[in-house]
Amino acid sequence: MIYVYDKKTKKGEFENNGLGKLNEAIKAEITNELNGEYSLYLEYPVKSKKAVHLEYFNIIKANNQLFRIYKVEKKQDNNKIIMIWAKHIFYDLAFYFIEDERAVKCSVKTALEKSLVGDLESRYTVDSDILINNTLYMIELNPVEAIFKIIERWGTGELYRDNYNIKILKQIGKETGMLIKYGKNIRGIKVTSDTTDLATKIYPKGFNGITLAEKYITIPNFDSLKYPPFHIIKPVEFKDAADEPTLRIMAKEYVKTKGIANVNIEVDFIEISKSKEYENFKSLQQVNLGDYVLVKYEEFDIDVLVEVIKIKQDLLSGWNTKVELGQPKSRGQSDFTAMISTVRDELGNKVAQALTSMLYYANSQEVIVSTSEIQPIYLGITAVSSTNLSVNLSISCNSSMGSTLTVKILLDNVEIPFKPKQKLEQGDNIIGIPLGIPQVAQGNHYIGINLKADNGTVTIPIYNLQCMIDGRNLQGGMSAEPPHAEVIENIDIVNPSQILKEYETGITMNEIIKSNSVQEVKVADVDIRIAEAGVTIEII
């Protein structure tokens, strides 16, 4: 059903029929593009009494989504229709202006929260399952531009828009298991194969100018008849490759897809319904934006897993009129770089499995707590394996009057039983709350801290709300323990003073260590003699 509402209708006020039900629509189509356009096009008879409500800035609810009218055109021919163009309510964000907001070394969700300036935070909710940290300066642009810049800067993510709910997710769709076979000259099917980014040989270059001894990496099966008789060579920079072995691994992974042209398939259901091949494509009526479909490209004898990147739906019939498969906007090497960055983070933090890591948060802007509950802290954490967490919350604040501050702690949006309350005096107060969260399972989690005052306001200055999370097996974070070595070997009888004396005189470890014990030494002190002794070194 399609309804129209007054331009001043607010969030939560769209459950009625508004100004009326638009039941005389001649044409109504929604276009939804992955990381792109989300709009509504409507044609309506001018003579209808409800046509008077189709004016710019009014809101149309169609398919349970809200669209704000931005363009109106009346066609003065025999049909006398009014044409309406409207953008999804997400684009209301473009009416706001960000002067200077900086998301520094934070997750995608935190960056999204910083883009919600003014009263946007009370109207829109944001979320993300992408935990990679990055930095973005949002200076003199609107929040819509900022959100697309977040996707660009983090190098990954798909934009999910559901009225006032906005998410940037790793993947918004699913693998459907559908197989689409494409041959030649099928009516209603447009296939574009773009070789702009294709390469048969790359010249990899890593951090600080690192190159490979062999210089080039060639794609598999280069001798295929699909390519010219010469190599298509392109330089590729891998900024995260700090050494030659890493550069080689990244380059070999990269070339696996560089020998295949980008395939884009557009299916026009109005046209294809007139051909016998319709049966091969009708399953696309069931797909959603972001879903994956396997396409058998018979001309090149390849199977390509492609994503549904654009859907045009006829609201009057409920059918998809066009479905486009291919590569979404803001993809390419940036996705590969983000993937490598994630892998690098995971590998680089394996050392943290045996050390205690600390994740730290401090508020970068003033926080005001009132009688309405707010969530000033929402931290993403990754446990490499199951762990116990220690959370320490410190607050230095100023209360406008005597009050009680309620602190609610959430793990993965589920409140834990411990709910501390702190009485505040008028004026300055200091609060310290330690707590433990046992048996946190391996994987990605969120820690949320909600605050609420029973009366008055509580003002927390910049950097005076601090949260520290300690635990083993955390990905990332800061460790207070410098790397060291444990030298383990069999020892029969040990005289500690003799060990120290002989070690200082330069005797090798083989002459000292003979059975069952542990002697801890600094890595810098062990030096080459450890290698000579043939002992086991375990970094912990």
HELIX and SHEET records of a PDB file:
HELIX    1   1 LYS A   49  HIS A   53  5                                   5    
HELIX    2   2 ILE A   89  PHE A   95  5                                   7    
HELIX    3   3 VAL A  108  SER A  115  1                                   8    
HELIX    4   4 LEU A  120  ARG A  123  1                                   4    
HELIX    5   5 PRO A  143  TRP A  154  1                                  12    
HELIX    6   6 PHE A  207  GLY A  209  5                                   3    
HELIX    7   7 GLU A  244  LYS A  258  1                                  15    
HELIX    8   8 PHE A  269  ILE A  272  1                                   4    
HELIX    9   9 TYR A  278  PHE A  281  1                                   4    
HELIX   10  10 LYS A  282  GLN A  286  5                                   5    
HELIX   11  11 GLN A  333  GLY A  348  1                                  16    
HELIX   12  12 LYS A  350  GLN A  353  5                                   4    
HELIX   13  13 PRO A  496  GLU A  504  1                                   9    
HELIX   14  14 MET A  509  GLU A  511  5                                   3    
HELIX   15  15 VAL A  523  VAL A  526  1                                   4    
HELIX   16  16 ARG A  529  ALA A  533  1                                   5    
SHEET    1   A10 GLY A  20  LYS A  21  0                                        
SHEET    2   A10 ILE A   2  TYR A   5 -1                                        
SHEET    3   A10 ILE A  59  ALA A  62 -1                                        
SHEET    4   A10 GLN A  65  LYS A  75 -1                                        
SHEET    5   A10 ILE A  81  HIS A  88 -1                                        
SHEET    6   A10 TYR A  38  PRO A  45 -1                                        
SHEET    7   A10 LYS A  27  GLU A  33 -1                                        
SHEET    8   A10 ILE A 302  ASP A 314 -1                                        
SHEET    9   A10 TYR A 292  TYR A 297 -1                                        
SHEET   10   A10 GLU A 175  TYR A 182  1                                        
SHEET    1   B11 GLY A  20  LYS A  21  0                                        
SHEET    2   B11 ILE A   2  TYR A   5 -1                                        
SHEET    3   B11 ILE A  59  ALA A  62 -1                                        
SHEET    4   B11 GLN A  65  LYS A  75 -1                                        
SHEET    5   B11 ILE A  81  HIS A  88 -1                                        
SHEET    6   B11 TYR A  38  PRO A  45 -1                                        
SHEET    7   B11 LYS A  27  GLU A  33 -1                                        
SHEET    8   B11 ILE A 302  ASP A 314 -1                                        
SHEET    9   B11 TRP A 319  GLY A 326 -1                                        
SHEET   10   B11 ASN A 262  ASP A 268 -1                                        
SHEET   11   B11 ILE A 189  ASP A 194 -1                                        
SHEET    1   C 2 ILE A  98  CYS A 106  0                                        
SHEET    2   C 2 ASN A 134  LEU A 141 -1                                        
SHEET    1   D 3 THR A 125  SER A 128  0                                        
SHEET    2   D 3 ASN A 165  LEU A 169  1                                        
SHEET    3   D 3 GLU A 158  ASP A 162 -1                                        
SHEET    1   E 3 ILE A 217  THR A 218  0                                        
SHEET    2   E 3 LYS A 201  LYS A 205 -1                                        
SHEET    3   E 3 ILE A 233  GLU A 237  1                                        
SHEET    1   F 6 VAL A 367  VAL A 369  0                                        
SHEET    2   F 6 VAL A 458  ILE A 460 -1                                        
SHEET    3   F 6 THR A 387  SER A 399 -1                                        
SHEET    4   F 6 LEU A 465  ARG A 472 -1                                        
SHEET    5   F 6 THR A 356  ALA A 362 -1                                        
SHEET    6   F 6 MET A 478  SER A 479 -1                                        
SHEET    1   G 4 VAL A 367  VAL A 369  0                                        
SHEET    2   G 4 VAL A 458  ILE A 460 -1                                        
SHEET    3   G 4 THR A 387  SER A 399 -1                                        
SHEET    4   G 4 GLY A 427  VAL A 440 -1                                        
SHEET    1   H 4 ILE A 374  ALA A 383  0                                        
SHEET    2   H 4 GLY A 443  ALA A 453 -1                                        
SHEET    3   H 4 SER A 403  LEU A 411 -1                                        
SHEET    4   H 4 VAL A 414  GLU A 415 -1                                        
SHEET    1   I 4 ILE A 374  ALA A 383  0                                        
SHEET    2   I 4 GLY A 443  ALA A 453 -1                                        
SHEET    3   I 4 SER A 403  LEU A 411 -1                                        
SHEET    4   I 4 LYS A 421  LEU A 424 -1                                        
SHEET    1   J 3 SER A 517  VAL A 521  0                                        
SHEET    2   J 3 ALA A 485  GLU A 489 -1                                        
SHEET    3   J 3 THR A 536  ILE A 539 -1                                        
END                                                                             
